[in-house]
Amino acid sequence: MHREGHYGASLLAYAPIGFVVIAVGYPVAGVGGGALAVMLAMLPDTDLRIPGIKHRGVTHTVQFAAIVGVPSGALVGAVAASAPTSYAPIVAGIAGFVFGFVTGAVSIVAHIAADALTPMGVTPFGEDGPHITFDVCRADNPIGNYGLLILGGTAALGAFYLGEAVNAAL
């Protein structure tokens, strides 16, 4: 898929996470997590600019998703630990790390899933794992790309508003 499709896939995958975070009372974190997911959406395609690394190879695996989750978690954890809160900084930092890790990893997995929609497919568990393709549309299909963007954007907005409604009801 292209950039638009990957942004949409990341937002679609992140929407349930954002909903929960907003519903329990952290709307800024919920929106920030969505921004992080979008920022990481194209990271696996850096393999196109690195000589010697095969496109849709190592950067399109669940192992890569876990690796990306670590610095994402560390960044969000550090921010959470230093933010003013009623929780001890260590508790906020751990919660932030988990949130950042999950958000970063989910963004990469969403990229992989979007690429699995194309005829080229992906091998998400490494070269020895199964090759997965759903052959729904070509990567350059504007309907597929913008359709994913609209679907992901709608899901993210819906998650925000529904999360706010649930939070207000609690």
C-alpha positions as CSV (number, residue, x, y, z in Angstrom):
1,M,0.0,0.0,0.0
2,H,1.0,3.6,-0.2
3,R,1.3,6.3,2.5
4,E,-2.4,7.0,2.7
5,G,-3.3,3.4,3.1
6,H,-0.7,2.8,5.8
7,Y,-1.9,5.9,7.7
8,G,-5.4,4.6,7.6
9,A,-4.4,1.1,8.6
10,S,-2.4,2.4,11.6
11,L,-5.4,4.5,12.7
12,L,-7.8,1.6,12.3
13,A,-5.5,-0.7,14.4
14,Y,-4.9,2.0,17.0
15,A,-8.6,3.0,17.4
16,P,-9.5,0.4,20.1
17,I,-6.4,1.3,22.1
18,G,-7.2,5.0,21.8
19,F,-10.8,4.3,22.9
20,V,-9.7,2.6,26.1
21,V,-7.2,5.2,27.0
22,I,-9.7,8.0,26.4
23,A,-12.5,6.2,28.2
24,V,-10.4,5.8,31.3
25,G,-9.7,9.5,31.4
26,Y,-6.6,10.2,29.4
27,P,-7.7,12.0,26.2
28,V,-4.4,13.8,25.6
29,A,-2.6,10.4,25.8
30,G,-5.2,8.9,23.5
31,V,-4.7,11.5,20.8
32,G,-0.9,11.5,21.3
33,G,-0.9,7.7,20.8
34,G,-2.8,8.2,17.6
35,A,-0.2,10.7,16.4
36,L,2.6,8.2,17.4
37,A,0.9,5.5,15.4
38,V,0.7,7.7,12.3
39,M,4.3,8.8,12.7
40,L,5.4,5.2,12.7
41,A,3.1,4.0,10.0
42,M,5.7,4.2,7.2
43,L,8.7,3.1,9.2
44,P,8.8,-0.4,7.6
45,D,9.2,1.1,4.2
46,T,12.6,2.6,5.1
47,D,13.9,-0.6,3.7
48,L,13.4,1.0,0.3
49,R,16.1,3.5,1.1
50,I,18.6,1.2,2.8
51,P,20.9,-0.7,0.4
52,G,21.2,-4.4,1.0
53,I,17.9,-4.7,2.8
54,K,15.1,-6.5,0.9
55,H,11.8,-4.7,0.6
56,R,9.1,-6.4,2.7
57,G,11.8,-8.4,4.4
58,V,13.0,-7.9,7.9
59,T,11.3,-4.6,8.4
60,H,7.9,-6.3,7.7
61,T,8.0,-8.8,10.5
62,V,6.4,-9.1,13.9
63,Q,10.0,-9.2,15.3
64,F,10.6,-5.8,13.9
65,A,7.3,-4.6,15.4
66,A,8.5,-5.8,18.8
67,I,11.8,-4.0,18.3
68,V,10.1,-0.8,17.4
69,G,7.9,-1.1,20.4
70,V,10.8,-0.9,22.8
71,P,12.0,2.7,22.0
72,S,8.4,3.8,21.5
73,G,7.6,2.5,25.0
74,A,10.7,4.1,26.4
75,L,9.9,7.5,25.0
76,V,6.2,7.4,26.1
77,G,7.3,6.0,29.5
78,A,9.8,8.8,30.0
79,V,7.2,11.4,29.2
80,A,4.6,9.8,31.4
81,A,7.1,9.5,34.3
82,S,7.9,13.2,34.1
83,A,4.3,14.4,33.6
84,P,2.4,15.8,36.6
85,T,0.1,13.0,37.8
86,S,-1.4,11.6,41.0
87,Y,0.5,8.4,40.4
88,A,4.1,7.8,41.5
89,P,6.5,8.5,38.6
90,I,7.5,4.8,38.4
91,V,3.9,3.7,38.1
92,A,3.2,6.4,35.4
93,G,6.5,5.4,33.6
94,I,5.6,1.7,33.5
95,A,2.1,2.4,32.3
96,G,3.5,4.8,29.7
97,F,6.0,2.2,28.6
98,V,3.3,-0.4,28.1
99,F,1.1,2.1,26.2
100,G,4.0,3.2,24.0
101,F,5.2,-0.3,23.3
102,V,1.8,-1.5,22.3
103,T,1.1,1.6,20.2
104,G,4.4,1.3,18.4
105,A,4.1,-2.4,17.8
106,V,0.5,-2.2,16.6
107,S,1.4,0.5,14.1
108,I,4.0,-1.7,12.5
109,V,1.7,-4.8,12.5
110,A,-0.9,-2.6,10.8
111,H,1.6,-1.7,8.1
112,I,2.3,-5.4,7.6
113,A,-1.4,-6.2,7.5
114,A,-2.1,-3.5,4.9
115,D,0.7,-4.9,2.7
116,A,-0.8,-8.4,3.1
117,L,-3.8,-7.0,1.2
118,T,-1.7,-6.7,-2.0
119,P,-0.7,-9.4,-4.4
120,M,3.0,-9.1,-3.4
121,G,2.0,-10.0,0.2
122,V,4.3,-10.3,3.2
123,T,6.2,-12.9,5.2
124,P,5.4,-11.5,8.7
125,F,7.2,-14.2,10.7
126,G,10.5,-14.1,8.7
127,E,11.8,-15.9,5.7
128,D,11.0,-19.3,7.1
129,G,7.4,-18.4,7.9
130,P,4.4,-18.5,5.7
131,H,3.9,-16.0,2.9
132,I,0.6,-14.2,3.3
133,T,-1.4,-12.4,0.6
134,F,-5.1,-11.7,0.4
135,D,-4.7,-10.2,-3.1
136,V,-7.4,-7.6,-2.5
137,C,-5.9,-4.8,-4.5
138,R,-2.5,-3.6,-5.8
139,A,-0.4,-1.4,-3.6
140,D,-1.0,1.6,-5.9
141,N,-4.8,1.2,-6.0
142,P,-6.2,4.7,-5.0
143,I,-9.5,3.2,-3.9
144,G,-7.8,0.7,-1.6
145,N,-5.4,3.4,-0.2
146,Y,-7.9,6.2,0.3
147,G,-10.6,3.6,1.4
148,L,-8.2,2.5,4.2
149,L,-7.5,6.1,5.1
150,I,-11.2,7.0,5.4
151,L,-11.9,3.8,7.3
152,G,-9.0,4.4,9.8
153,G,-9.8,8.1,10.2
154,T,-13.5,7.3,10.8
155,A,-12.6,4.6,13.3
156,A,-10.1,6.9,15.2
157,L,-12.7,9.8,15.4
158,G,-15.4,7.4,16.5
159,A,-13.1,5.9,19.1
160,F,-12.3,9.4,20.4
161,Y,-16.0,10.5,20.7
162,L,-17.2,7.2,22.1
163,G,-14.3,7.2,24.6
164,E,-15.2,10.7,25.7
165,A,-18.9,9.6,26.1
166,V,-17.9,6.6,28.2
167,N,-15.6,8.7,30.3
168,A,-18.3,11.3,30.9
169,A,-20.7,8.5,31.9
170,L,-18.3,7.1,34.5
